[in-house]
Amino acid sequence: MQSESFTGQASLVTPSRKRYFIMVLLFITVVINYLDRSNLSIAAPALTSELGIDPVHVGLIFSAFGWTYAAMQIPGGWLVDRVPPRILYSVALLLWSIATVMLGFAASFIALFVLRMAVGALEAPAYPINSRVVTTWFPERERATAIGVYTSGQFVGLAFLTPVLAWLQHTFGWHMVFVATGGVGIVWALIWYAVYREPRDFKGANAAEIELIREGGGLVDIQVQAAKAPFSWVDLGIVMSKRKLWGIYLGQFCLNSTLWFFLTWFPTYLVKYRGMDFIKSGLLASLPFLAAFVGVLCSGLFSDWLIRRGASVGFARKLPIIGGLLISTAIIGANFVDSTAWVIAFLAVAFFGNGLASITWSLVSTLAPARLLGLTGGVFNFIGNLSAITTPIVIGFLATGDSFAPAITYIAVLALLGALSYILLVGKVERIEL
């Protein structure tokens, strides 16, 4: 009776909106996360010149992040199921930010390589934590919007704040690029610890909001279960044996392959194979990143709008993902045009599609077994981020001589395979019960 009375009273009160504040916290955290991934690319020219590091070793330094980031996804996801987000995110943020600051004082290849490996390993739990927080704080009908908003933070860092890092390097030297980005992360780790709480413990989140989240499918009462239990191979076997989950795992690998093309080979493609001055191109070269930013924002809003219009969760989530992956295949059009404007146009359309498909984490939230959210997210992110290793290497082999066309075709084919993965493997979207 007391529980019924509580529910009845909650329904008469206007729900608070503290969950949107949590969405802002996640957005800022993702911006910092991606600045700490991209800062090396900004500092690299001056850094390598000063330290006398040759291109081969520069490539090794660039790859260091991807190896440890991918390798630590499953252990990171395991931690997410056992350590509350308030503590785990604060510790991870603090440690990877300290490693980033130390990069500003590195004076050798070994130091740079080891510290970038450390940053990659320590950032590994970030996106599984994001998924855990959104699943806790948002009802199903709002979850894709929340994921779209915080995911857009990665493109804010790439499209809007990269010039700020370039200015820092030009004005204060490459060391300050790492000190500044790491310093911001240290401050934000303290803010996250001071501010973040679970829904029932968050000051200002009223009973009506908590009930709205719970009734809408949000796991407001999820517990950190078996905190002292050892790693279970049985649990890993569960999340590695479900066809639905393999649909999103493979789809994420294909989706991320386009992203990592833009994070690694995009400047080289424009300059070496298209004769374009990347530095002077300014806004033109940033258009694909801006298009991806718009795509990310559209994806979540569109998906949740479909749910509010009565569409099933499966249709509302899979339509922008599959549609976005199919749109990404437009990148192949760059092989058939010579005009710089048309090349940029095809790349922008493709990256818009990549952004539109970026709400894939919403399916992790919906499909994963409730007690294995973190582990499922870890496997999902591990397989997805193998593309951070394979994409630069495969493109390096394909982009031989004067032609980049095979590499562009490779990215287009993977986008198509990603769409097929969601169409053929995922099937009905519903939580996997254990």
N, C-alpha and C positions, 0 to 999 in steps of 0.2 A: 504493500500500500504506500509506503513511504517513497519508493522508487517511482510509482505511478504519479504520485503527487508532485515529485520533483520534475518529472517529464512534462506534466501538465502546466506547471508554473513556467518552465522554460519556454514552452510554446507560446505563452502570452507576452513574452518580452522580446524586443527587437534584438536579434543576434548582434553581438559586437563584431568588429572586423579585424581583429588582431592577426588573423591568418595572412592578411595582405601585408602586414608589417613583416611577418616571417618571410614572405616572398621577396621583399626588398632586401632583407638580410642575405638571403641566398643569392640574389642577383649581384650584390656587391662582392660577395665571397667568390663567385665565379669570375668576375672581372679581375680580381686580384690573382686568382688561380691562373688565368690565361696570360696575364702580364708576366707572371713568373715563368711561363713556358716560352714566351716570345722574346723576352728581354735579351737572350743570348744572340738572336739573329740581328738585333739592332747593334749590339756592342761588338759583334764578331769582326767587322773590317778593321776597326781601330785596335781591338784587342790582339788579333792575330798579327798585325803589323808590328805592334810594340813588343810582343813576346816571341816573334819569329816562328810562328806555328804554320806549317805547310798545309795545303788544302786537304791532303789525305787525313791528317790528324784533326783538322777542323771537322771533317765529316764524322770521325769517330766521336768527337765531343758532342756533335748534334745528335748522334744516335744514342748516346748514353741515357738520356731521359726516357726514351721509348722502351728500352730493354727492361729497366727496373720498374717503370710504371706498369707495363703489362704483367711482368712477373709477380708483382705484389697485389694484383687485383683480387685474387681469390683469398689470400690471407687478410687483405684489407676488408673485403666483404664479410669474412668470418668475424672480424673485430666489430663491425657495425652491428651485428646481431648480439653482441655481448657488452659493448661499452656505450653508454648514453651519448647521443649526438653532442650535447653540451660539452662533455669532457673530451671525447675523441676528436671532434673538429678543432677545438681549441689547441689541443696538444699537437695535432698534425699541422695546423696552420703555423703555430709558433716554431716548430722544428724546421719545416720547409722554408720558412721565411728567414730563419737564422742561417740556414745553408745558402740561401740566395744572397744574403748580405756578405757572407764569407767569399762568395764568388768574386766580389769586388776587390778582394785582397789576394786572389789567386795569382801566382806568378809562374806557373808551369803547366804543361799539358796534363800531367798526372793530377794536379790539384783541381783543374777545371773538370776533368773527366770524372773524378770521384765525387765532386760536389754536385755535378749534374745528375749523376746516378742517385745521389742522396735526395735531390729535389724530386726526381721521378718516383722513387720509392715512397717518399713521405706524402706526395700528392695522391697516391693510389686510392685511399679511402674516400676522397672528396665526393665523387659523383654517387657512389653507393650511399653516402650519408645524405646527400641531397634527395635521393629517391626515398630514403627512410623518412626524412623530415616531411616531404610533401605527402607521402602516404598517411602520415600521422595527422597532418594539419589541414588537409583539403578533402572535401567530398569529391566523389568521382566526377561530377559534372563540372568542377572547377579545376581539376588536377592538371589537365593538358595546358590550360592557360598559365598556371603557375610554373609548370616545367618549361613552357615556351619563353616566359619572361626571364627566368633565371638562366636558361640556356643562351638567350640573346646576349648575356653578359660576355660570353667568349668573343662575340663579334664586335662588341663595343670596344673591348681591349684591342682587337686587331685593327679595326677600321678607324677608330677615333683617338685612341690613346697612344698608338705607336708613334705618331708625330711628336707627342710630348716626350717620349723616351729619346727620340732622335735629337730633340732640342737639348735635353739634359746631357747627352753625350757630347754634342757640339759645344755646349757652354762649360761643362764641368768635367768632361772626360768620361771614358767608358766605365770607370770604377763606380761613378755615381749612379749609373743605370741600375746596377745590382743593389747598391746601398739603399736607394730610394724605394725601389719596388719591394725589397725585403723589409725595409723599415715600416712601410705601410701595412704589410702583412702581420708584423709583430703587434702593431697597435690594434689591428682588426681582430687578432686572436684574443686579446684581452677584452675587447668589446663583445665579441661573440659569447665568451664565458660569462660576462656580466649580465648579458641581456637574454640569451636564449633559454627557454624553458619548454617543457612539454605542455600540451594544451591545458590540462587540468591544473597545472602549476603556474601558468603564465598570468601575471597580474593584468587585469583588465579584460581577459577572455571570459565572458559570462557563460552561464549554464546554457543559454539559448544557442550560443555559437558552438559550444561543445556538442550539444545535441544535434545541431544542423550537420556538423562534420560527421558525427557517428552515424546518423540515419542515412547520410549520403554515401556511406561506404568507407569513410576515413577511419583508420585504426587508432582512435584516440587512446585506447586502453592497452595498446601493445606494450608488452613488458620485455625487459632485457632478460631473456630466459637462459637458463643454464650458463650463467656467467662464468662459473668455474669449470664447466665441462670441457674436456679436451676436444680437439678437432675431430670431426666424425667423417670418415670416408663414406659412410652410408648416406649422410646428408649430401655430400658432394656427388655421390652416385645418383641421388634423386634429381638434383638440378642439372645433371649432365645426361639424363636418360629420357627427358620429356621432349617429344617432337615439337610441341608448341614453343618451348623455350629455344630449341635449336633454330626455329624459324626466326626468332628475334636475334639470336646470337649471330647467325650468318648474315642477316640483314644489316646488323650494326657494323660488321666488318666491311661490307660493301659500301655502306653509307659513309663510314669514316675514311675510306680510301679516297673519296673525292675531297674531303676536308684536308687530308694530309698532302694531297697534291698541291692545294693552295698554300699550305703552311710550309712547304719545302721547295717544290720545283717551279711554282708559279713565276717568281721573279726571273729565274733563269730562262724559262720559256719565253717570256716577253722580251728579254734583252738579247739572248743569244739566237733564238730561233725566229723572232719576229722583228728584230732590229729596233726595239723600242727602248728609249731611255727611261728606266723605271723610276729614277729619282725625280726627273723633271715631269714625268707624266701626271703626277699629283692625283687629282680627283679621278681622272680616267682609270688609273690603275686600282683605285680604291673602290670603284663601282661594284665589282663582284662581292666584296666584303659587305658593302652597304646593302646589296641585294639579298645576301644571306641573312643579314640582320632583320630586314623586312619580312623575309620568309619565315624566320623563327617566330616573330611576333604574330604573323598571320596564322601559323599552324595551330597554336594553342587556342586562340580566339575562335577560329573556324571550327575546330574539333568540339570545343565545349558548346558552341552555338548549335551544332548538329544535335548534341545530346539534349539541349533544352528544347529543341524542336521535335523531340521524340525519337530520334535515331538511336539504334542500339549502340552500346559502348564499342563493340567490335567494329561496326561500320564507321562510327565517328572517329575512332583512333586510326584505323587502317587506311581510310580514304586519303588523308593528307600525307601519310607515310608512303603509301604505294604511289600516289600521284606525284609526290615530290621526287621519288627515285626515278620515275619515268621521265619527269621533266629534266632531271640531271643528265639523262642520256643526250640532251641537246648539245652537250659539250663537244660531241663529235662534229658538229657543224663548223667548228673552228678549223677543221682539216680542209675545208672546201672554200675558204675565203682568204683574200689577201689584205683587205682593208683592216687597219688597226681598229677602227670603230666597230666593224662587224666581229672581229675576234673578241673584243671586250664584251660585245653584246651577247655572243653565245656563252662566254664564260660567266657573265652575270646571270643569265637565265639558268644555267646549270647550277650555280651556287645558290640562287634563289630556291631552286628545287631541293637542294641539299638542306637549306634552312627549313623549308616547308616540311620536310620529312623528319625533322629533328626531335619530334615529341616521342621518340621511341621509348624513352624512359617511362612514359605513361603506361606502356604495356608491361614493363617490368613490375610496376606497382600493382597492376591489375591481375597479372598471371601468376606471379611468384607465390609459393606457399607462404602463409602469413608468418610463420616462425623462421623462414629462411629468406627474408627479404634482402638482407645484406649479402648473403652468400650468392644468391641468384644475381644480384646486381654486380657482384665481384666477377663472376664468370662471364656475364654479359659484357662488362667493360674490358675484361681480359681479352676475350676473343675479338671484340670490336677494335681494341687498340693494338692488336697484332699488325693492323694496317699501318701503324706508325713505323713499324720495322720494314714490312714488305713493300709498301708503296714506294718509298725513296729508292730502294734497291732495284725493284723490278723496272721502274721508270728509267733508272740509270742504265740498265741493260738494253731497254727498248729504244731509248733516245740516242741512237748511234748516228754518226755522220751529220748530215744537214737536216734530217727529218725527225720531227717530234710526233708525227702522225700516229705511229704505232702506240706510243704512250697515251695519247689522247683517246685512241680507240679502246685501250685497256681500261681506262677509267669509265668510259661509256658502257662497256660490256659489264663491268662490275655493278654499275648502277642498275642495269637491267636485271642482272641475277639477284640483286637485293630485292627488287620488286617481286620477282617470282618466288623468293623465299617467303615473303609475307603472304602471298596469294596461296601458295601450295602447302606450306608447312604449319602456319599458325592456326588456321581453322577458327573455330568458335572461340571468342575471347571470354574466358571465365577463369576465376582463381583455381589453381591446382590444389586440391585438398589432399592432405596426407592421412 
